Amino acid sequence: MNSFWKYYSGEKVAPFPTIFIGGNHEASNYLWELYYGGWAAPQIYFLGFAGVIKFGNIRIGGLSGIYKSHHYNMGHYEKLPYNQRDIRSIYHVREYDVHKLLQIEEPIDIFLSHDWPVGITDGGDLKALLRQKPFFEQEIQEGTLGSKPAAELLGKLRPPYWFSAHLHCKFAALVQHEKGGHSTKFLALDKCLPGRKFLQVIEIESGPGPHELQLDEEWLAITTKYNAVLPLTIRSANYNNAHLDIEQCRQFVRNKLRARGPRPFEFVQTAPCYNPSQPVADGLFHGFYKNPQTEGLLQFLELDYLLNKMPESREPAAIPASFASGCSFDYDIEDIPIDDVDDVDDTDDLKEADPEDAEEGIILTSDLPN
């Protein structure tokens, strides 16, 4: 209702393809429509609660939300209309989405998370960080500054680049991984406000195009395998019920992509566009919008649409019919820096978030026009 509505309505269009993940200040009801990822507006692509997308030959993965241990092992139990606690819990990272990301075997080039991986401060200029944010010191000492699941993903995926936000400061780190001598360059940026370090341009080499977003084969195969156990109650997922063979899923997806092509489904407006000149009526709509992009993706993968099913009426997702037939970057670490915190604890009373809160931005370039 500040500026995004202009992009959603088409009044403005992002000048470059833009990829984002959710944090703790988005319209979670809208992002839930696009749980598997999709265009939130023309040229603005949401990676989903967890997801992988390709741009040219660059693979970009991401995990939305922030980590709270008391919700991590729960399912996505929140249902519209959200109560005050649901509004705060729906953007908390769930183990199911992390589990899917941990199944990735092929290299990821860039990974995005809103909060920082726990322990990332060991790889950067900690003294400079604490001069700027002295109240971080206790959490760093206790090992609670950041996300444990993000740290697990960092250790497993070992991407060359990892970008975060959330803590409202610029901070860079270099993580050396034990396996194979790989390293990860970490960068977090500040809030988008005057005088703050909120933007950095990084050039990353890529092969020849097409320089457009494409669905990722491996990620769609993982989605196909685990969609049947998407947890929609307070209980965690039962992975023993994910019976599909991942190699069969991979071949199934490959055949589908060959037939249709890898482009994501087209943007479609689902809700009326906000108009700042008109008052917002309280009783407009409190239900669930089925996003055609999500419907299209699930139909493409021959999977059931589970997102708005109530737990008591939920049935296991159908097995796709097709299966029945057997089917050294050298740089000064200060060039890629790190920084600050914006979340409020929601375990007790709900508190007001920072009214100045805004987004951080990183531009990755690959053969952009002059």
N, C-alpha and C positions, 0 to 999 in steps of 0.2 A: 504493500500500500504506500510505500515511499517512492520507489522508482521501478521496481520489477514489473509492475502492471503495464508500463509502457512497452516493454519487450514482449510480454504475453499478448498484448492487444495488437502488436504489429506497428504501433506508432514509432517505435525505435527498433533497429535491428543491430545486433552485435556485429562489429566490423570484421571479426575473425571467428572461426569455430572455437567455441569456449566450452571447456569441460569443468564440471564442478562436482563436489561431494557435499553432503549435508553436514551441518554442524549442530549447534544448539540454539540457533535463532532463525530457522527456516519455517515455512508453513508445512508442518509435517503431514497434514492431511493430503496436501497436493503431492508431496514426495512419495507417500504411500501408494498413490495411484500408479506411480512409476517405480514401484519397488524393484523391478528388474532393470531399471535404467530406461532412458528415453529423452526426447526433446522436451525440456520444460518451457521453452520458447524457441522460435526460430533461431538457429545458430548457437543455442545455449543447451548443452547436453548434460543431463544428470546421470552419473555413473551407477545409480541405484544404491540400495543400502549396502551392497557390496557388488563389485563388478569389474570387468575388464573390457576395454575397447581398443581398437587399433586406429592409428592415424598414419597412413603410409605403412611403413614396416615398424613403427614404434608402438609397443604395447604399453598401455597405461592402465594400471589397476588402482582401485580405491576402496576405502572403507568409510562409510558415513557414520556420523554420530560421535558421542564421547563415551568413555568407559566409566561405568559405575558398577562396582563388584556385586552389589545387591540385586541388580537386574540382569547381570551377564548370562547366567545360566537359565534364564526364563525364556519362554517363547515370545512371539509378537502378539501378546494378548490384548492390546489396546483396541478398542472398537469405537467407531463414531456413533454418537457425538462424544468427544473426549471430555472427561471430567478434568479437574484442575491437576490431579496427579498424573493422569494419562498424558496430558500436554507436556509434562516434564519427563516422563519415562519413555515415551515412544522413540525419542532420539538417542536412547542409550544403546550402546553396541550390544549385540546378542551373539552368543557363542556359535549359533547355527551359521551366521553369515561369515564369521571368522573361519569356521571349519571348512566351508566351501573354498575360501581363498587359500587355505592350507593344502588343498588338493592340487594346486597349480604346480606343474612340473617344468613347463617351458619358461624361458627367461622373461622377466618383466623388466622393462626399461625405466619406467617411472611409476612410483606409487604415491598415492595421496591419502593422508589421514588428517582429521581435524585436530585432535589432540596429539601431542608428541609421543613417540615411543618412550616408555620408561627407561631411564638409564642413558638417554641420548646426550645428556649434558656432559657425560664423561668424555665425549669426543670433541668438545668445543672449548671456547674460552670461558670457563666457569667463573673466574674472578670477575671478568667484565660483565657477565650475566648477572651476578649477584650484586654488583655495584648498581645496576639498573633496577633489579628486582630482588632486593634483600630478603623479602618474605618467602622466596622460593627455597631458602637454605634448609629449613627444617624438613620440607617434603622431599627434597633431594636426598638428605641424609637418611630419611625413613624409606626411601625407594618408592614414594607414592606420587611423585610429580610425573604425570604422564600415564600412558595406557599400557598395561601388561600385554593385552592381545596384540597391540601394534608392535611391541617389541618382539613377540613371538613371530609375527609375520615378517618383520625385518630380518630376523635370523634365518627364517626358512627361504624367503624369496630373494634376498640379497640384491635388490635392484641397484643400478648405478646411481639413481636419484630418488630421494624421498622428500616430499614437500608436506609441510604441516602449517598450522595456524594457531588459533585459540588462545595463546598466552600473551598476545598483544605486545610482542617485541620481536626484533630481528635477531636471529641466532643461527649460526652455521656450525656444523659438526662433520667430522670425517670418521666413519665407522669402518674399521678393518675386520673383515670376517675371517675366521680360522679356515674355513673350507675354500681351497683353491686360490687363496690370496685375493679374493674379491674385496672391493670397498664400496661403500655407499656414501655419497655426498648428501648431507641433510641440510635443508633450508626451511626456516620458518620466517614469516614476515609479520610486520606490525599492522595495526588498524589503519584503515584508509582515511586518514585525517591529515590536515595541513601540518607539515614539519615532521611527519612520521615516515619511517622506512617501510613502505607498504608495497613497493613494486620493484621487480627485478626482471630483466630480460636475459634469458639463457638460450644460447644456440646449441642445438643437438643435431648431430649428423643423422641423416636418414637416407635410405635408398630412393630410387625414383618412385613417383606417385603410385596410385592416385593419392593426392594429398586431400583426403576426405575421410570422415569417420566410417569405420567398418566394424561389423559385429565380429567377435572373436570366437573362433571355432572351439578351442579348448574350453573356454568359459561357458559356452552354450552347452557343451557336453556335460560339464559339471552341474550346470543348472538342470539339465534333463535328468541326470541321475538322482539328484537330491530334492527335486521339487515335491515328490510324493510325501516327504517327511517335513515339509515346511511347518514349523510349530506355531499354531495360532491360539494356544492356550498358555497358561502360566508355566506349563511343563516344558522341559527342554525336548529337543528332537530325539527320536529313536532311530539311530542310523542303521540299526539292524533291519529296518523295513525298507531301506534303499536298495532294492534287489537288482536294479539294472546294472549290467556290466559296463564299465566305463569305456572300454574299447568299442563295444557295440554302439554306445551313445556317440562316440567320436565319429564313427563311420556314418551313423544316421545323420548327424549334424552336417558332416562334410557333403553328403549327397544333397541335403536340403539347400545348403549354401550354393552349391554348383547350379542347382535348378533356379533359385530365386535371385542369387547375388547377395553380397554381404552388407549392403547399405541398411542402416537402421530404418525403422518404420517412420513415416512422415508425422510431423507435429500436427496435433489436432487440439483445438480449444475444447475444454470440457466444462468449465465454469464460466458464468457471465463475467465479462471484463469489469474490473473495478473502475468506477468513475468518480474522481475526487470532487466533482461538482455536485454529486448527489449523495444524500445520506445513506449509510448502510443499514438496511432493514434487518432487525433482529431475527425475524422469522424466515429469512430467505431460503436457506437450505442447510440442513444439518446431517444429511445422509452421505452416501458413498457414491462417488463418480467412478464409473468404469471407464478407464482410459483406453481408447481404441488402439493406442500403441502397444499397451500391455496385452490386450486381447489378441492383437495381430501376432505378437511374438509367441504367445502361448499356443495359438492355433498353428503357427508355423512349426513349433516344436511338438505339436500334438499332445499338449499337456493341459490339464484342467486349470481353470481359473479359480484359485482358492482364496484370494485376498479378502473378499467380503463375506465368506461363509462363516456362519456362527458355529462354534465348536461342536454343539450337540448335533448339528445336522451335517457335519463334515464327513465326507467319504474319502477313501484313499484315491489319490490321483491315478488316472488310467495309464496303463502302459501304452506308449505310442503304437499305433497300428502297424507301423512299418517294422517294428521289432518282431512281430509275430511271424514274419517270413524269414527270420534269422538275420533278419537284418543286423693409454694414460692421458687422461685429461689432466694436465698440469695447471694448477691455479693456486693462488693464495687463498687460504681458507676464509679470509675476510671477504673475498669476492662472493662467496656463497655462505652468508651468515644465518643467526637464530634468535627467538624472543618471547613473551608474557601470558597471563591467565584471565579468563573471562567468565568461567562457569561459577555458579553459586550452588552450594550444597542443597540438595532437595530432599534429604532424608527426613527432615522435620517440617518446619514451616516453609511455605513457598516465599521466596524473596524476589525482589525486583532485580532484573538483569541490568547491566550497565546501559543507560539510555543512549550513550554515545556509540554503542557497539556498531561496528561496520565490518566489511569484509576485507581480506587480504588478497593480493593478487600476484601471480607469477605468470609471465608470458614465456612460453616455449616457442621458439621459432624454427621453422624448417622450410627454407626456400620461400619465405614470404615475399610478396611483390614489393618493389621499391615505393 
